[in-house]
């Protein structure tokens, strides 16, 4: 009998935050960090959508 699946934890917010903080610490301008944040959120949305098989 297989073990029941535990709820999956969403770790992407932590990863996105870490990348953005790193970019700020490396001296990126605020405008560049905002662009980076937008791109990362779009990528996350695409991955989440693809992972769900396109179901809503």
C-alpha positions in Angstrom: 0.0 0.0 0.0 1.6 3.3 -1.0 2.1 6.0 1.5 -0.3 8.9 1.2 1.1 12.0 -0.5 2.0 14.8 1.8 1.0 18.3 0.7 3.6 19.9 -1.5 5.3 22.9 -0.1 5.6 25.9 -2.4 9.3 26.9 -2.3 9.3 29.2 -5.3 8.6 32.4 -3.4 11.7 31.8 -1.3 13.8 31.1 -4.4 12.5 34.3 -6.2 13.1 36.4 -3.1 16.7 35.0 -2.7 17.5 35.8 -6.3 16.1 39.3 -6.0 18.0 40.0 -2.8 21.2 38.7 -4.4 20.7 41.0 -7.3 20.2 44.0 -5.0 23.3 43.1 -3.0 25.3 42.8 -6.3 24.4 46.5 -7.0 21.7 46.1 -9.6 19.5 49.1 -10.1 16.0 49.1 -8.7 14.6 49.2 -12.3 16.6 46.1 -13.3 15.5 44.2 -10.2 11.9 45.0 -11.0 12.4 43.7 -14.5 14.0 40.6 -13.1 11.1 40.1 -10.7 8.6 40.3 -13.5 10.5 37.8 -15.6 10.8 35.4 -12.7 7.1 35.6 -11.9 6.2 34.9 -15.5 8.5 31.9 -15.6 7.0 30.6 -12.3 3.5 31.0 -13.7 4.4 29.1 -16.9 6.0 26.3 -14.9 3.0 26.0 -12.6 0.6 26.0 -15.5 2.7 23.4 -17.3 2.9 21.3 -14.2 -0.9 21.3 -13.7 -1.3 20.0 -17.3 -3.2 23.1 -18.3 -6.0 22.3 -15.9 -7.7 25.1 -14.0 
